[in-house]
């Protein structure tokens, strides 16, 4: 008799259980997985001694809470996407008003026009640096100038160094975009974090596949790299 009851129960769950589908394994337990586990537990129980009502109620409450949390997570993701889209639209409409403004932007590149000296800015928050160097390289990666920094120039705070557009031999370099690498070190040679920036006049804005870009002469940086506008 018990065997017949178990057979009828398993047949009933076979009919009610969702059809098995091939699924890529994941590390997350979804509500469908939870329901399958609950169904498997019911199929495996002793039909003459089923789970108590309290246990079933607790498991169903967990299932309901899991579904609500997933719904809340989905809603928050949609809200974040909506806010990001709104922020981008606002930036696109207001970006043309930035033309002509002087901006300080986070960048490891500078644009040299062949005439005016270039201001190389950087900021340190650590107070342990005692020495540093600035290396300026061409677009092809060739080192054109190395500037040694004194201890006072690597103190905590914001600093600006003027590059006259000449190489280590004192010869003028051609106009173009150059990369800047700034390093600060402690007494034992450990590197100290340095944030580099450039200051210039915003000459235009451009919409690209990488987002909204601002132009400082020949230098192009994302609008999100703007630190300060004056």
Secondary structure as a PSIPRED ss2 file (coil, helix, strand):
# PSIPRED VFORMAT (PSIPRED V4.0)

   1 X C   1.000  0.000  0.000
   2 X H   0.000  1.000  0.000
   3 X H   0.000  1.000  0.000
   4 X H   0.000  1.000  0.000
   5 X H   0.000  1.000  0.000
   6 X H   0.000  1.000  0.000
   7 X H   0.000  1.000  0.000
   8 X H   0.000  1.000  0.000
   9 X H   0.000  1.000  0.000
  10 X H   0.000  1.000  0.000
  11 X H   0.000  1.000  0.000
  12 X H   0.000  1.000  0.000
  13 X H   0.000  1.000  0.000
  14 X H   0.000  1.000  0.000
  15 X H   0.000  1.000  0.000
  16 X H   0.000  1.000  0.000
  17 X C   1.000  0.000  0.000
  18 X C   1.000  0.000  0.000
  19 X C   1.000  0.000  0.000
  20 X C   1.000  0.000  0.000
  21 X C   1.000  0.000  0.000
  22 X C   1.000  0.000  0.000
  23 X C   1.000  0.000  0.000
  24 X C   1.000  0.000  0.000
  25 X C   1.000  0.000  0.000
  26 X C   1.000  0.000  0.000
  27 X C   1.000  0.000  0.000
  28 X C   1.000  0.000  0.000
  29 X C   1.000  0.000  0.000
  30 X C   1.000  0.000  0.000
  31 X H   0.000  1.000  0.000
  32 X H   0.000  1.000  0.000
  33 X H   0.000  1.000  0.000
  34 X H   0.000  1.000  0.000
  35 X H   0.000  1.000  0.000
  36 X H   0.000  1.000  0.000
  37 X H   0.000  1.000  0.000
  38 X H   0.000  1.000  0.000
  39 X H   0.000  1.000  0.000
  40 X H   0.000  1.000  0.000
  41 X H   0.000  1.000  0.000
  42 X H   0.000  1.000  0.000
  43 X H   0.000  1.000  0.000
  44 X H   0.000  1.000  0.000
  45 X C   1.000  0.000  0.000
  46 X C   1.000  0.000  0.000
  47 X C   1.000  0.000  0.000
  48 X C   1.000  0.000  0.000
  49 X C   1.000  0.000  0.000
  50 X C   1.000  0.000  0.000
  51 X C   1.000  0.000  0.000
  52 X C   1.000  0.000  0.000
  53 X H   0.000  1.000  0.000
  54 X H   0.000  1.000  0.000
  55 X H   0.000  1.000  0.000
  56 X H   0.000  1.000  0.000
  57 X H   0.000  1.000  0.000
  58 X H   0.000  1.000  0.000
  59 X H   0.000  1.000  0.000
  60 X H   0.000  1.000  0.000
  61 X H   0.000  1.000  0.000
  62 X H   0.000  1.000  0.000
  63 X H   0.000  1.000  0.000
  64 X H   0.000  1.000  0.000
  65 X H   0.000  1.000  0.000
  66 X H   0.000  1.000  0.000
  67 X H   0.000  1.000  0.000
  68 X H   0.000  1.000  0.000
  69 X H   0.000  1.000  0.000
  70 X H   0.000  1.000  0.000
  71 X H   0.000  1.000  0.000
  72 X H   0.000  1.000  0.000
  73 X H   0.000  1.000  0.000
  74 X H   0.000  1.000  0.000
  75 X H   0.000  1.000  0.000
  76 X H   0.000  1.000  0.000
  77 X H   0.000  1.000  0.000
  78 X H   0.000  1.000  0.000
  79 X H   0.000  1.000  0.000
  80 X H   0.000  1.000  0.000
  81 X H   0.000  1.000  0.000
  82 X H   0.000  1.000  0.000
  83 X H   0.000  1.000  0.000
  84 X H   0.000  1.000  0.000
  85 X H   0.000  1.000  0.000
  86 X H   0.000  1.000  0.000
  87 X H   0.000  1.000  0.000
  88 X H   0.000  1.000  0.000
  89 X H   0.000  1.000  0.000
  90 X H   0.000  1.000  0.000
  91 X H   0.000  1.000  0.000
  92 X H   0.000  1.000  0.000
  93 X H   0.000  1.000  0.000
  94 X H   0.000  1.000  0.000
  95 X H   0.000  1.000  0.000
  96 X H   0.000  1.000  0.000
  97 X H   0.000  1.000  0.000
  98 X H   0.000  1.000  0.000
  99 X C   1.000  0.000  0.000
 100 X C   1.000  0.000  0.000
 101 X C   1.000  0.000  0.000
 102 X E   0.000  0.000  1.000
 103 X E   0.000  0.000  1.000
 104 X E   0.000  0.000  1.000
 105 X E   0.000  0.000  1.000
 106 X E   0.000  0.000  1.000
 107 X C   1.000  0.000  0.000
 108 X C   1.000  0.000  0.000
 109 X E   0.000  0.000  1.000
 110 X E   0.000  0.000  1.000
 111 X E   0.000  0.000  1.000
 112 X E   0.000  0.000  1.000
 113 X C   1.000  0.000  0.000
 114 X C   1.000  0.000  0.000
 115 X C   1.000  0.000  0.000
 116 X C   1.000  0.000  0.000
 117 X C   1.000  0.000  0.000
 118 X E   0.000  0.000  1.000
 119 X E   0.000  0.000  1.000
 120 X E   0.000  0.000  1.000
 121 X E   0.000  0.000  1.000
 122 X E   0.000  0.000  1.000
 123 X E   0.000  0.000  1.000
 124 X E   0.000  0.000  1.000
 125 X C   1.000  0.000  0.000
 126 X C   1.000  0.000  0.000
 127 X C   1.000  0.000  0.000
 128 X C   1.000  0.000  0.000
 129 X C   1.000  0.000  0.000
 130 X C   1.000  0.000  0.000
 131 X E   0.000  0.000  1.000
 132 X E   0.000  0.000  1.000
 133 X E   0.000  0.000  1.000
 134 X E   0.000  0.000  1.000
 135 X E   0.000  0.000  1.000
 136 X E   0.000  0.000  1.000
 137 X E   0.000  0.000  1.000
 138 X C   1.000  0.000  0.000
 139 X C   1.000  0.000  0.000
 140 X C   1.000  0.000  0.000
 141 X C   1.000  0.000  0.000
 142 X C   1.000  0.000  0.000
 143 X E   0.000  0.000  1.000
 144 X E   0.000  0.000  1.000
 145 X E   0.000  0.000  1.000
 146 X E   0.000  0.000  1.000
 147 X E   0.000  0.000  1.000
 148 X E   0.000  0.000  1.000
 149 X E   0.000  0.000  1.000
 150 X C   1.000  0.000  0.000
 151 X H   0.000  1.000  0.000
 152 X H   0.000  1.000  0.000
 153 X H   0.000  1.000  0.000
 154 X H   0.000  1.000  0.000
 155 X C   1.000  0.000  0.000
 156 X C   1.000  0.000  0.000
 157 X E   0.000  0.000  1.000
 158 X E   0.000  0.000  1.000
 159 X E   0.000  0.000  1.000
 160 X E   0.000  0.000  1.000
 161 X E   0.000  0.000  1.000
 162 X E   0.000  0.000  1.000
 163 X E   0.000  0.000  1.000
 164 X C   1.000  0.000  0.000
 165 X C   1.000  0.000  0.000
 166 X E   0.000  0.000  1.000
 167 X C   1.000  0.000  0.000
 168 X C   1.000  0.000  0.000
 169 X C   1.000  0.000  0.000
 170 X C   1.000  0.000  0.000
 171 X C   1.000  0.000  0.000
 172 X E   0.000  0.000  1.000
 173 X C   1.000  0.000  0.000
 174 X C   1.000  0.000  0.000
 175 X C   1.000  0.000  0.000
 176 X E   0.000  0.000  1.000
 177 X E   0.000  0.000  1.000
 178 X E   0.000  0.000  1.000
 179 X E   0.000  0.000  1.000
 180 X E   0.000  0.000  1.000
 181 X E   0.000  0.000  1.000
 182 X E   0.000  0.000  1.000
 183 X E   0.000  0.000  1.000
 184 X E   0.000  0.000  1.000
 185 X E   0.000  0.000  1.000
 186 X C   1.000  0.000  0.000
 187 X C   1.000  0.000  0.000
 188 X C   1.000  0.000  0.000
 189 X C   1.000  0.000  0.000
 190 X C   1.000  0.000  0.000
 191 X E   0.000  0.000  1.000
 192 X E   0.000  0.000  1.000
 193 X C   1.000  0.000  0.000
 194 X C   1.000  0.000  0.000
 195 X E   0.000  0.000  1.000
 196 X E   0.000  0.000  1.000
 197 X E   0.000  0.000  1.000
 198 X E   0.000  0.000  1.000
 199 X E   0.000  0.000  1.000
 200 X E   0.000  0.000  1.000
 201 X E   0.000  0.000  1.000
 202 X C   1.000  0.000  0.000
 203 X C   1.000  0.000  0.000
 204 X E   0.000  0.000  1.000
 205 X E   0.000  0.000  1.000
 206 X E   0.000  0.000  1.000
 207 X E   0.000  0.000  1.000
 208 X E   0.000  0.000  1.000
 209 X C   1.000  0.000  0.000
 210 X C   1.000  0.000  0.000
 211 X E   0.000  0.000  1.000
 212 X E   0.000  0.000  1.000
 213 X E   0.000  0.000  1.000
 214 X E   0.000  0.000  1.000
 215 X E   0.000  0.000  1.000
 216 X E   0.000  0.000  1.000
 217 X C   1.000  0.000  0.000
 218 X C   1.000  0.000  0.000
 219 X E   0.000  0.000  1.000
 220 X E   0.000  0.000  1.000
 221 X E   0.000  0.000  1.000
 222 X E   0.000  0.000  1.000
 223 X H   0.000  1.000  0.000
 224 X H   0.000  1.000  0.000
 225 X H   0.000  1.000  0.000
 226 X E   0.000  0.000  1.000
 227 X E   0.000  0.000  1.000
 228 X E   0.000  0.000  1.000
 229 X E   0.000  0.000  1.000
 230 X C   1.000  0.000  0.000
